[in-house]
Amino acid sequence: MAKYQNLLVAIDPNQDDQPALRRAVYLVQRLGGRIKAFLPIYDFSYEMTTLLSPDERVEMRQGVIQQRTEWIAEQCKYYLEAGIPIEIKVVWHNKPFEAIIREVIAGQHDLLLKMAHQHDRLEAVIFTPTDWQLLRKCPCPVWMVKDQPWPTGGRALVAVNLASEDPYHDPLNIKLVSETLALAKQANQTEVHLVSAYPVTPINIAIELPDFDPSVYNDAIRGQHLIAMKALRQKFGLDERVTHVEKGLPEEVIPDLAEHLQAGIVVLGSLGRTGLSAAFIGNTVEHVIDHLKCDLLAIKPDDFISPITLEDGDNS
């Protein structure tokens, strides 16, 4: 049975075209399952209208919610008539990302899909503050859908981290590759590639140690990554042709290779760092996706716990 069966689609309130809903329907047609089209809305002006009684304010909220529900139903009409199971839910909430994550938790959704806007001049994908919060804090995988057609023969590119102590046994690497292979096989027979970036020689070491040989260092690091990549691909029976070990920063290597391969999606592991650790350490995933021009699927480790809970209080 396919892993992604209970999909939550975050509806874009600002346009009639819904690429994320389209992608969700594509998956359900191939994998089975069901979709919930979800929209958190909030209009501060209604809260500030002192001339209205609390009951009248509630009535106005309900009117807006009903209007938006009917609007989404119109977007879903074609799919519903085709027999795709879609539930529609609109809530009043002043923090969209919190409302979406709580809905993921409450509905036990196993995949969240949301549209990512494209920057016309650079063709890069632009992420909103809500997108970043979802990528960091959502407990289930987050699929950011670019508002472009899937490229012909588009591949899936999985970014793996081979720099850890025991990289080819790393649970997150295993999870990323296994879930992508399963999805590719069940959805559209997409070819899956793996990529890992290894760092160049630190300049300060080369300067401070006169006898230091950067080429020997680079060869050693590359060799370690190649051995780890070989072990990882052999675990899944993948051909060497679909594995890539490249020198450079992940935020440069991964988008460049994705463009070269005409990848339809890049799959990344997201540790979901927040607060000081994110500020000081930096999230590689966030640097990478700033430069992507295709869909993104961000997957958390099994032990990830979202900082957002149902008990936080809700004003929906």
Residue pairs with C-beta under 8 A, 6 or more apart in sequence:
1 32
2 31
2 32
2 33
2 182
2 183
2 186
3 110
3 179
3 182
3 183
4 27
4 31
4 33
4 110
4 111
4 141
4 183
5 31
5 32
5 33
5 34
5 110
6 33
6 34
6 36
6 107
6 108
6 109
6 110
6 111
7 24
7 27
7 28
7 33
7 34
7 35
7 36
7 109
7 110
7 111
7 112
7 113
8 35
8 36
8 38
8 100
8 103
8 104
8 107
8 109
8 111
8 112
8 113
9 18
9 20
9 21
9 24
9 35
9 36
9 37
9 38
9 112
9 113
9 114
10 20
10 38
10 39
10 96
10 100
10 112
10 113
10 114
10 115
10 134
11 18
11 20
11 21
11 37
11 38
11 39
11 72
11 75
12 18
12 20
12 114
12 115
13 39
13 41
13 68
16 75
17 147
18 75
18 115
19 115
19 145
19 146
19 147
19 148
20 113
20 114
20 115
20 143
20 145
21 35
21 37
21 75
21 76
21 79
21 113
22 145
23 113
23 143
23 145
23 295
24 35
24 113
25 35
25 79
25 84
26 187
27 33
27 111
27 187
28 34
28 35
28 84
28 85
29 84
30 186
30 187
30 188
31 186
31 187
34 85
34 86
34 87
35 84
35 85
35 86
35 87
36 86
36 87
36 88
36 89
36 103
36 107
36 109
37 72
37 75
37 76
37 86
37 87
37 88
37 89
38 89
38 90
38 91
38 100
38 103
39 68
39 72
39 89
39 90
39 91
40 90
40 91
40 92
40 93
40 95
40 96
40 99
40 100
40 316
41 64
41 65
41 68
41 90
41 91
41 92
41 93
42 92
42 93
42 94
42 96
43 64
44 94
46 57
46 60
46 61
46 64
47 57
49 57
49 60
52 60
61 92
64 92
65 90
65 91
65 92
68 90
69 88
69 90
72 88
72 90
73 80
73 88
76 86
76 88
79 86
80 86
89 103
91 99
91 103
91 316
92 315
92 316
93 99
93 314
93 315
93 316
94 315
96 130
97 129
97 130
97 133
97 134
97 137
97 308
98 308
98 312
99 314
99 316
100 112
100 114
100 130
100 134
100 138
101 134
101 137
101 138
101 139
101 306
101 308
102 308
102 309
102 310
102 312
102 314
103 109
104 112
104 138
104 139
104 140
105 139
105 306
105 308
105 309
105 310
106 310
109 140
110 140
110 141
111 140
111 141
111 143
112 134
112 138
112 140
112 141
112 142
112 143
113 143
113 145
114 131
114 134
114 142
114 143
114 144
114 145
115 144
115 145
115 146
115 147
116 125
116 126
116 127
116 131
116 144
116 145
116 146
116 147
116 295
116 296
117 125
117 126
117 128
117 147
118 124
118 125
118 126
118 146
118 147
118 148
119 125
119 126
123 293
124 290
124 291
124 292
124 293
125 144
125 146
125 289
125 292
125 293
125 294
125 296
127 135
127 144
127 289
127 290
131 144
132 286
134 142
135 142
135 144
135 270
135 272
135 285
135 286
135 289
135 298
136 270
136 272
136 273
136 274
136 278
136 283
137 272
137 274
137 306
137 307
137 308
138 300
138 306
139 300
139 304
139 305
139 306
140 300
141 179
141 297
141 298
141 299
141 300
142 270
142 296
142 297
142 298
143 265
143 295
143 296
143 297
144 289
144 295
144 296
144 297
144 298
145 295
146 293
146 294
146 295
150 264
150 295
151 262
151 263
151 264
151 294
152 262
153 191
153 262
154 190
154 262
154 263
154 264
154 265
154 294
155 190
155 191
155 192
155 193
155 261
155 262
155 263
155 264
156 180
156 183
156 184
156 190
156 191
156 192
156 193
156 263
156 264
156 265
156 266
156 267
157 192
157 193
157 194
157 195
157 254
157 257
157 258
157 261
157 263
157 265
157 266
157 267
158 176
158 177
158 180
158 192
158 193
158 194
158 195
158 266
158 267
159 176
159 195
159 196
159 250
159 254
159 266
159 267
159 268
159 269
159 288
160 167
160 170
160 173
160 176
160 177
160 194
160 195
160 196
160 229
160 232
160 269
161 167
161 170
161 172
161 173
161 196
161 269
162 168
162 173
162 196
162 198
162 224
162 225
162 228
162 229
162 232
162 245
163 196
163 198
163 199
163 225
164 170
167 173
167 228
167 232
168 228
168 229
168 231
168 232
168 235
171 301
171 302
172 269
172 299
172 301
173 232
173 269
174 235
175 269
175 299
175 301
175 302
176 267
176 268
176 269
176 299
177 192
177 194
177 232
177 236
178 236
179 267
179 299
180 192
180 267
180 297
181 192
181 236
184 190
184 191
184 192
190 264
191 242
192 238
192 242
193 242
193 243
193 244
193 257
193 261
193 263
194 229
194 232
194 233
194 238
194 242
194 243
194 244
195 243
195 244
195 245
195 246
195 253
195 254
195 257
196 225
196 228
196 229
196 244
196 245
196 246
197 246
197 247
197 248
197 249
197 250
197 252
197 253
197 254
198 221
198 222
198 224
198 225
198 245
198 246
198 247
199 221
199 247
199 249
200 218
200 247
200 248
201 214
201 217
201 218
205 212
205 217
206 212
206 214
218 247
222 245
222 247
225 245
226 245
229 243
229 245
230 240
230 243
232 243
233 239
233 240
233 242
233 243
244 257
246 253
246 257
247 253
249 287
250 284
250 287
250 288
251 284
251 287
251 288
251 290
251 291
252 291
254 266
254 268
254 288
254 291
254 292
255 266
255 288
255 291
255 292
255 293
257 263
258 266
258 292
258 293
258 294
259 293
263 294
264 294
264 295
265 294
265 295
265 296
265 297
266 288
266 289
266 292
266 294
266 295
266 296
266 297
267 296
267 297
267 298
267 299
268 285
268 288
268 289
268 296
268 297
268 298
268 299
269 285
269 298
269 299
269 300
269 301
270 283
270 285
270 298
270 299
270 300
271 283
271 285
271 300
271 301
271 304
272 300
272 304
272 306
273 281
273 283
274 307
285 298
289 296
289 298
